[in-house]
Amino acid sequence: MLPPGEPKFRRRPADRPEEILAAALEVFAERGFAAARVEEVARRAGVSKGAVYLYFETKEALFRAVVTQSIAPNLNQVIGLTAVEVPFESTVRAVFTMISQRMASDWRMSGVIKLVIAESRNQPELARIWHEAMIAPALGLASRLIEAGQRQGAVRHGDARYFAMGLMGPVLLSTLWRETFEPIGAEPVQIDRLIAQHVETCLKGMRP
């Protein structure tokens, strides 16, 4: 056992990147991108500021790593649900149940989405990172799922991409509500119930 007060980054050097990313995710979600400080990330991770820059050269690189290594893997779990041959509607329900559980259990996801929306005009690279790592893959997955449903005769004719966007709408709405209106006293939204009800409405509307 190391002496009391031994710095965390010296105790577990192999864990440094993971600890830095976990701390950065919290700081970005709480502060936004512009107001986030590398010093704060380092303090929460228990490392020096120099150690953060050793692994991530810029704050933008740190944000990219947060998205691609800490958030995007959740999408891989969703993709795994679509690899099993099950009826179209059952697959959609399973996918959006997992999404709603992730959104409801991890406040940081909403914080990062709000960050991207609020700061992308001045920091377009943030939107580009989020789009490449999350939006494009998720929209592509949902579109392919709907196209498969159309081939099976389970979904009526229509633009699969727009159907997919319609299905994904409550994810954005719940984020805006939780991050913008609940802090000023608006009645909270139960994300899992919102998404579940919306999915049933969409499925009914997409049936032939």
Number of C-alpha atoms within 10 A of each C-alpha: 5 8 7 6 6 10 13 15 18 13 13 10 11 10 12 20 18 14 21 25 23 17 20 27 23 20 22 21 19 16 14 19 21 12 10 17 16 21 14 15 24 21 13 17 22 18 20 19 16 13 15 23 15 11 13 18 11 13 17 15 14 20 23 19 19 22 22 17 15 16 18 18 14 15 17 12 13 18 16 10 15 18 9 9 8 11 11 19 19 9 17 20 16 13 19 20 18 17 20 20 13 15 18 17 11 10 16 17 19 20 22 26 19 20 20 21 13 14 16 16 11 9 14 12 16 20 19 15 19 21 15 13 19 18 15 12 16 21 20 14 18 24 19 16 18 25 22 15 19 19 11 11 13 18 22 16 13 12 11 22 17 13 20 21 14 13 21 19 12 20 19 12 14 22 22 17 18 21 16 13 13 13 11 9 8 11 11 12 15 12 22 22 12 15 23 15 10 18 21 15 12 14 17 12 12 17 14 10
